[in-house]
Amino acid sequence: MDSFTKGYEFFAKNASSFAGSHGGIEYISSINKEIEKLQSDINQFQGFQTKSSILQGDVAEFWHSGTHNIDAAIKGKAIRTTVDRSHHFASADVTDNNGNAYGMKYYQTGSGSAKAQAESLFERYSQYKANAIKADRPFQSVEQFINERGYDEAQLLNDPIYAGQVRVIPKDQMQEAIHWLERKIAKESINRPDQVQRYEDTLKMLKDKIETSEGTESIPFTREESEILARLAKEGEFDAGEYGLTTEQLVKYKYVMEQAFKAGLTAATISIVLKAGPEIYKAIDYLIKTGELDERQFQKIGFAALEGGAEGFVRGSISAALTAACKSGLAGEALKSVNPAVIGVVTVLVLDVMKNSYLVANGKMTNGELIDSLVRGMYVSACSLILGGITQSLITIPVFGFMLGSFIGSTIGSFAYSASYKAYISFCIDSGFTMFGIVGQDYQLPKDLLDEIGLSTFDYEKMQLETFEIAAFEVDIFEFEHFSYETLGITFLRRGVIGVNQIGYV
């Protein structure tokens, strides 16, 4: 039962670290997923015969949506954008899951992009009518035109058709577009006041990138860069890494720590459950048997939850931060392939050694107990990792499969270690072997045995203060003399365990 308890305790420590490591790997995986999606979306234009000067508008939609989603993943935000590819009248090019809409216009000049973003319903109808007349085909009346497209009021004719959308244009055209809109507002406020609103609305909503209320944004780029990107897309040669879109370049320690703290809270919750669970079970069992509640058990539950939560948060946060730093490449290319479970185990072992070393320094733990704890931890960890890997391959539910195997492995490893511990301690007792310094061999005779064979011992380097005693008178008492036969006694010395990893005469 003691082996099971120690195995469970080790699993409780590991569980928080495993949860933290999983949080770290999920964080980096979400970023890589968005990077891969952007690269795939842009390279889907491979083989298109459309001119780059025209195709660049479509590529810009995927660029802004993709780079925004990468930024959202880096910052740990749930908001995501989608390129709708809708051909409905005045539909948005990109929408997010918060209900915001974004329209992209990448014309040759800033004034051209601004004009397109400020287009009114009447201008669109006039363009439609002119094209119909030029092609010698019938056309609808203005009322039919607006009703068919979901409008029912003629006074909306001067409103911008992209009302409510964020208007995105190339970053190198922003100043020109702003100046053009300001001039139009000043001019139309005198000549045609009914036109001012659409230019003001466009100016207000004009951006060179996607920005959300959650602090996420896309990467702005120029009209020239969009054409270069379109050419790469047509050839299927767009590489996100060449544009700095890699975890090594994008992930900062600031974001790693933010995600680590989030993972630490999850780990703390798991640790609280595992720590307080046995104490709650004892309290319920006591209530069933006696019909009473013991307040001391509730104290134990509270302290177990407090200790478990604190330790779980620390272990989970550290393992999550280390996993994210390694997997992102911040810790070097060589550590990108490290197993997150190994990071979790190493975190537990290192923190335990630090904690136990402090106890040794304060005399609350012996060196032997520290070494035994370390060796047991390494042995049980190996079993935990092996069984965890096996069950994860059989049970594909993230984390759960590994943790189930880890629990079984920790329990089996604890029992196996106890059995092997007894075996090698017995060998050390018989042979005097120190197991490379792990086991202490004490050859001092016990004080009781020294007294029995008539050898007196003394403590050196101790100062005894003299005390003053008052002389007292005692009455002589007659006592009979006793005679004892001398006997011969034989005591066989036996060596055994006298402490943790300590062998001596018993």
Secondary structure as GFF3:
##gff-version 3
##sequence-region A 1 506
A	DSSP	alpha_helix	2	43	.	.	.	ID=ss1
A	DSSP	alpha_helix	52	74	.	.	.	ID=ss2
A	DSSP	beta_strand	81	83	.	.	.	ID=ss3
A	DSSP	beta_strand	94	96	.	.	.	ID=ss4
A	DSSP	beta_strand	101	104	.	.	.	ID=ss5
A	DSSP	alpha_helix	110	117	.	.	.	ID=ss6
A	DSSP	alpha_helix	121	134	.	.	.	ID=ss7
A	DSSP	alpha_helix	142	148	.	.	.	ID=ss8
A	DSSP	three_ten_helix	154	158	.	.	.	ID=ss9
A	DSSP	beta_strand	165	168	.	.	.	ID=ss10
A	DSSP	three_ten_helix	171	173	.	.	.	ID=ss11
A	DSSP	alpha_helix	174	191	.	.	.	ID=ss12
A	DSSP	three_ten_helix	193	195	.	.	.	ID=ss13
A	DSSP	alpha_helix	196	205	.	.	.	ID=ss14
A	DSSP	beta_strand	206	207	.	.	.	ID=ss15
A	DSSP	alpha_helix	223	235	.	.	.	ID=ss16
A	DSSP	three_ten_helix	240	243	.	.	.	ID=ss17
A	DSSP	alpha_helix	247	250	.	.	.	ID=ss18
A	DSSP	alpha_helix	253	290	.	.	.	ID=ss19
A	DSSP	alpha_helix	295	328	.	.	.	ID=ss20
A	DSSP	three_ten_helix	333	337	.	.	.	ID=ss21
A	DSSP	alpha_helix	340	361	.	.	.	ID=ss22
A	DSSP	alpha_helix	367	394	.	.	.	ID=ss23
A	DSSP	alpha_helix	400	431	.	.	.	ID=ss24
A	DSSP	beta_strand	440	441	.	.	.	ID=ss25
A	DSSP	alpha_helix	447	452	.	.	.	ID=ss26
A	DSSP	beta_strand	495	499	.	.	.	ID=ss27
A	DSSP	beta_strand	502	505	.	.	.	ID=ss28
###
